[in-house]
Amino acid sequence: MATVNFSVPDDVKQAFSKAFEGENKSGVLTRLMRQAIEERKRERRRAAAIDALLKLRGRVRPATGQEVRKARQTGRP
């Protein structure tokens, strides 16, 4: 297991200690770090998906208003 050393403002340290009083601080920090890592991965996947959609959108001809109306009405009673 590795040891990490981070500097944080005193008020954050105090609030953290109070919020997680009686808990294993290393375990809490490990869980929070894992959550942050997963959130960063989700952000990168979302950004890649948006980039792919925008790239695809640039290659596809926009639908006309008439085509949109027809698609909305197709199959409706």
C-alpha positions in Angstrom: 0.0 0.0 0.0 1.3 3.5 -0.9 1.4 6.6 1.3 0.3 9.9 -0.2 0.9 13.4 1.2 -1.5 16.2 0.3 -1.7 19.7 1.7 -5.2 21.0 2.3 -6.5 24.2 3.9 -6.9 23.9 7.7 -10.7 24.6 7.5 -11.1 21.7 5.1 -9.1 19.3 7.3 -11.2 20.3 10.3 -14.5 19.9 8.5 -13.3 16.5 7.2 -12.3 15.3 10.6 -15.6 16.5 12.1 -17.7 15.0 9.2 -16.0 11.6 9.4 -15.3 11.5 13.1 -14.8 7.9 14.4 -14.3 6.5 10.9 -11.1 5.2 9.3 -9.9 8.3 7.5 -7.7 6.3 5.1 -10.7 4.2 4.1 -12.8 7.3 3.6 -10.1 9.0 1.5 -9.6 5.9 -0.6 -13.3 5.7 -1.3 -13.5 9.4 -2.2 -10.4 9.1 -4.5 -12.0 6.1 -6.3 -15.2 8.1 -6.8 -13.2 11.0 -8.2 -11.3 8.7 -10.6 -14.6 7.2 -11.8 -16.1 10.7 -12.2 -13.1 11.8 -14.3 -13.5 8.6 -16.5 -17.2 9.4 -17.0 -16.3 13.0 -17.9 -13.8 11.8 -20.5 -16.3 9.3 -22.0 -19.0 12.0 -22.2 -16.6 14.4 -23.9 -15.6 11.7 -26.4 -19.3 10.8 -27.1 -20.1 14.5 -27.6 -17.1 14.9 -30.0 -18.2 11.8 -32.0 -21.8 13.1 -32.2 -20.7 16.6 -33.4 -18.4 15.0 -35.9 -21.2 12.8 -37.2 -23.6 15.8 -37.3 -21.1 17.6 -39.5 -21.3 14.8 -42.1 -25.1 14.4 -42.1 -27.5 16.6 -44.0 -30.0 18.4 -41.7 -33.6 17.3 -42.1 -36.0 19.8 -43.6 -39.0 21.1 -41.6 -41.2 19.0 -44.0 -39.2 15.8 -43.3 -39.5 16.4 -39.5 -43.3 16.9 -39.7 -43.7 13.8 -41.8 -41.6 11.7 -39.4 -43.7 13.0 -36.5 -46.9 12.1 -38.2 -45.9 8.7 -39.6 -47.7 5.9 -37.9 -50.1 8.2 -35.9 -53.8 7.6 -36.2 
